[in-house]
Amino acid sequence: MIPFIGLGVVVSGLLLRAMVRGPVTAKLAHYHLRYGIGLRSGGVIVAAYVVATCGSLVLSGYRDIAIFGMVNLAAVAFLARLEIDGFASLWCGWAAITSGAVALHLRFGRPRPSLAHALT
């Protein structure tokens, strides 16, 4: 998990620097908000953000969480394809919904070996 933590620290630092430098914009679009912080290489940074946030899920020792991570990656790809300008807004909505799923897992889930652990 350390590589995901390191990647998350780098990505969050780049995003923080871009927000502090500004300008930060938010515009109303159809069914979402369009945020902008003037990132250079924004696509690469967003991809690194997705890897940092979803990678640990995919490699989880809990099978249900690993499956959730794979479903989450598919959902993120769908959201980006659906509306790249509104990705941050749609991602936040998706994260709110999936937070409920994670809370249910933490309350009722039982540890089961993941696919990654079964192959080793």
N, C-alpha and C positions, 0 to 999 in steps of 0.2 A: 504493500500500500504506500510505501514511502515515495516511489516515483509519482504517484497521483497527488500526493500532498505537495511535493516539490513543484510539479506542474501547476497545481492550483495556486500556490504562492506566487509563481512567476506571472500567471495570467491575471490574478487579482491585482498585482502590482502595476501591470501594464494598463489595466482598465482604470484603476484609481488615478494613475498619472494622467491618462487621457481625460478623465472627468474633471480633475483639478485644473488642467490647462484650459479646458473648455474649447469651444462653446458646447453646452449640453442643450439638446433640443428634444421636444416631444410634440408630435403633431397627431391630430385625430385623423384616422383613416377608416375605411370601411371595416367594422368589426374588430378593430385593434388600435393600439397606439403605436406610432412609429417613433422610435427613439434614435438619437444620433449623438455621438461623442467625437466624431472626426477621427476615427481610427485609421491608421495606415495598416495595411495587411489585415483588415478586419475579419476576413473569411478565415484566415489562418488562426487568429486569436480565438474566434468563436469555435472553431474545430478543436483547438486545444482545451478550451473550456468544457466542451462536451466530453472529451476524453477524460479530463480530470474529474468531472462529476459523475460520469457513468461507468468509467473503467473499474472503479472499486466495487460497484454493484455486480458487474459481470463476473468478477473474480471472487465474489463472496463465498464463504464456506456454507452458507445457507442456500440450499437449492432454490427455494422460492425467490430469494433475493436475486440470485444469479439469473433466473428466468425473467424476473422483473427488470433487471438491467438490460437484457436483450430486447424485451418489449419496449423499454424506454428509449433505447437507441433507435429502434424502428419508428417510434412516435416522433422523436426529435427530427429524424430525416424527413418524415411526412410533414411536420410543421414548417421546416425550412423550405421544403418544396412548395408548400401551400402558399406561403407569404414570407419571403425572405426579409422584406422591409419590416415586417411585424414580428420577426422571430422572437425578440426579447419579450414582447408582450404576450405572445402565444405560449412561450416557454414558461412564463410565470403562472399563467392560467393552468397549464398542464402540471406544473410543480405543486400547485395548490391541491389539485385533484389527487395526485399521487401521494401527497403527504398523508392523506387519509388512509391509503392502502398500506403505507409503511407503518402508521400507527396501529392498524389492525394486525399487521404481522407481528409487531413487537408485543402486542397484547396476547395474541392467540397462536403465533407460529411456534413450530417445534423444529429443532435443528435436524437437518438431513444433509447428507453429503451432497455437494454440488457436482456437476458434470466435470469440472476441472479437477476436483479431488479424486473422482472415480478413475480418471485417466492416468493418475500418477501412481 
